[in-house]
Amino acid sequence: MLDKMQMFIVLAECRSFTETARRMFCSQPTISHQIQQLEEKYKTILIQRKNRQIELTEQGEVFLQYARKILLLDKQMEQELHQVNSPLSVHISHYIAEKYFATILPLHIDEFEQQSFSIKSNCYESLKEKLLLEKTNFAIMPIYENDSEFQQAYKVDLLFEEELFLIMHCSHPLAGRKVIYTRDLKNQTLLLPENLYLQQLIKDKIDQKNAQVQYMQMTNFEIIKQAVLSGMGISFLPLKIIEPLLGQNKIMAKSIHGLCIKRQNAIVSNPQKMLTQRELNFCKYVKNQFIHYGKPLLNANRMN
């Protein structure tokens, strides 16, 4: 039956018995016979000849859609059967891998006691590229409003949203202020990660408040944290980055009156590709972990 469906798809594409026979390495009578068998099985007319051309009937168009879906499912089933004993590849951002997965994965991991994993962390641009090149069906990664074209092309399942707080050394002049305004950032050195979308998110918020700051680009959150500890400047970072240092009189997090910078993290998947059952189970597990353990995981208490 699958061979007949494949033949029908080829016929629908080229609209010629001669060309279909050539592509399928068979005779034209064989093509006609298989079409007849399909029509007898489903008790309907799938094609009609008109002016020496092959046209699909309305029923034929419906059959074509389902034939493509069935062949795709067959291919995915074959791939998944071969992957049962192979590690499940999980592509994830450096940040989530480092700050959340150590907490998430041990929880109820017996659900996957027969499953091995290959967890690969990457930067935002690399994760985008893997999705665009179809090297992965899904990725756990940040999403940015100013990259809307990418978001619109993919399915986005939000995991959590977090605020970026103003981070500074405890000896910084602003550290003792009870209330900080955007005007207080004037001439401050603001350290930014190299991610262009996150840079733009922060800059847009700062520009909206007409704050005049000096920007300095660094590689990632961890390097920025070390630079803040060294007194090189201030930055906007998630609390998770500095969590181990809070209360040690080394570094502190502050809110800015009237300014709130937030970033979302999500499971991003290709809507044109069906996730395997293993991938679906894992994504469901991750989403449930953030739902059930969201508050302690995200440390959502707002700073004063």
N, C-alpha and C positions, 0 to 999 in steps of 0.2 A: 504493500500500500504506500509506503514512503517513497518508493521509486516512482510510482504513478504520480504522486503529488509533486515530486521534483520535475518530472516530465511536464506536468501541467503548468508549473511556474515558468519553465523555459518557453513553452508554447505561448503563454501569456505575454512574455517579454518580447519575443521575436515575431509573433503573429504569423507564423509560416510553418507548415508541416515539413517543407523541405529543409529549412534551416534548423528546426527542432530535431529532425532525424539526424542531420549532420552533427549537431552538438551532442546528442545523446548516443551517437554511434549505433543507430538502429535504422530500420526501414520505415517509410511513411505508413504502410499498412499497420505496423506495430503501434505507431503513435495513435492512429485512428481506433485501433482495437482497445487500447488502454483508456482512451477518452470514453469510448462506449461503455467499458466496464465501470468507470467512475459514475457515469450517468445512470447506469442500471442500479448500482449500489445505493446511490442517494436519491434515485427516482426523480431526477430533474434534468433539464437541459443546461449544459455548462457553456457551450460555444455555439456560434452560428457562423455560416459562411456568407459573406456579403461582398459582392464585387471582387471576387477572388481574394478577399482578405478574411482573416479570422478575427472575429469579435467575440468578446465575452458577454454572455447574458448577465442580467442582474444577479442571478444565482451564481454564475461563474465568478463574478467579482467577489461575492461573499466567500465562495470556496477558496479563491486565491488568497484572501486575507488569512483564513484559518490554516491553509496549507503552509504558508510561510511561518506562522506561529508554531505549528506542530513540528516542522523541520528544525526550527530554532530550538525548541524544547528538547528534541531528540539529540541535537548536537550538545546542548548544555548538560543533558543527562549523561551522555558519554564522557564528557570532560569531568563531571563531578564524580562519576564512578571511578575514574582513574586517579582522582585527587583525594579519595577517602583516607588513604594512609599517608598523605603528604601534609606538611605543615600548612596551616591557614595563614596566608600573608595578610598582615594588618599594617597599612600605611598610615602614619600618624605624625602630627607635628612634634617637633622637639619639645616644646613647652608642655603639652599634655602628657607625652611619654615620661618626661622627667618628674612632673609635679603631681600627676594624678594616677598613672597606671600602677605605680607601686602600691597604692591604696585600693584601687578598683579590682585588679586582677586576683588577689588572694581571696576576695569575698565570694563565697559560694562557687569557687572554681571547680568543685566536684561536678558541676553541670557540664564541664568540658574535660572530665578526667580521661577520656579516650582521645582527646584532641590535642595535638601539638601546634604551637604557634611560631610564626616568624614575624616578629614585630620590628618594623623598619621605620625609624624616625627621619623626618626630612623638614626642610624649611617650606614656607608657604608656596613659593614659586615652583619648587620641585614637586610638591604634591599636586599642584594645578597641572603641571606638565604630564604627570603620570595618568591623571584622569583624562586629559585631552588626547593623549596618545593611546588610551585604553589599555594601559599597563596594569591598571587596577580597576575594580568595579566600584570601590568606595574608598574614602579617606576620612580620617577624623582630624579636623583642622579648623583654624579660625576662619571667619567670613567677615568681609568688609563691605560696607554700603557703597564705597567708591569703586568697588569692583563688581558692579551690578550686572554687567554683561555675562560674566562668568556664573554668577549666582542664578541668573534667569535660565541658563542652559542646563542646569543640574538640579537634582532633587536635594533639598536641604532640610535635614531633621535637626532642629535646634537642641543642643544638649544643655548649655548654660550661657549666661551672660555675666560678665564680671566688670567691675569698675577698675580703672587704672588710677591709682592714687599718686599724689606728689610725694616722691621719695627723696630724702635728703639725709646728710650726716647729722648726727645729734648736735654737733658744734656749729652747724650752719646758722647764720643770722635769723633765718625765718623759723628755725626749730622751736623757738620760745614763744612764737606768736599764737595766741588763742584763735584768732581768725586771720586767714590769709585771703587776700583779694588778688585778682589777676594783675592789677597794677603793681603789686609787690614783686612780680616776676621781671620787672623792667631790668634789662642788662644782665639778667641771670644767664648762665650757660646751661642750656637744656640738652641733655643727652638723648639721642634718638637711635633706635635700632635701624638696621639697613633695610628692613622690609618697607618698600616704598608706599604700600597701602596704609600701613600703620603710621608711618611718618606723616602721610597726608591727613589721616584722621586727626592726629594730634595737632598738626599745624593749622588745620581748618578751625578747630575749636579755639586755639590760641588767637588766630587772626580775627575771629568773630568778636573777641573781647578787646581787640586793638592792643594786645600786649606786645611790647617790644623785647624780644629775647634773642639770645645768640644760640644758634643751633650747632651741635657737634654730633656727627654720626659715628656710631660704633656698631659692632657686629651683631650682638644679640643681648638678651636680657641679663645673662650671667655676667658678661663683660661690663655692661652698664652698672650692675650692682657693685662690682669691684671698683669701678671708677668713682661711684658715689661714696663708697667707703674711703676712698683715697682723697676725697674732697675736690674732685675735678668738676663737679657740677651737680645738678638735680635732674630728676627724670620722672616720667609717668610710667609706673609699672604695676602689674597685678600683685596683690598682697602675697600670693603664693611664692613669689620670687624671694621675698625678704622674710617670710614667716619665721624661719629658724633664728633670725637675728633680732626679732622684736623683743624688747625688754632687756637687751644687753647693753643699752646706752651706746650703741654704735650707729644705728640707723633708725629712722622713723618715717612713718607715713602720715600724710596730712591731706585733708580735703581742702579744696579752694571754693570759697563762697561764690555761688552762681556759676560754677564750671563743673561739668560732669562728663568724663570721657569713658565710654563703655565699649567693650569688644565682645562679640559673640563667638562661640565655638560650636561646631555642628558635625554631624555625619553627612558628608556630601557624596552623592552617588549618581551614576549615569542613568537617567530615566529610560534610555534606549536599550539598556542591558538588564536582564533579569538577574538579580543576585542569586547565588547558589543557596541551598538550604543552610549550609554551614555559615555562610556570610550573613544570612538573615537572622539566624539564631544568635550570632555574636553581636550584631548591631542591636538587636532587641535587648540582649543582656546588658550592653553598655548603657543604653538609654534608661533601662530600669535602675541601674546602679546610680546614675545621676539623679533620678527621681527619688529613690528611697534614701540615698545617702547625700543628697544635694547640700543640705546646710552644713554638716561637718566637713564635707569634701571641699566646698567652695569658700568656707570661712567668710560667710556673707555679711558678718556684722560690720556695719558702716563705721569708719573712723571718724573721730571728732576733730 
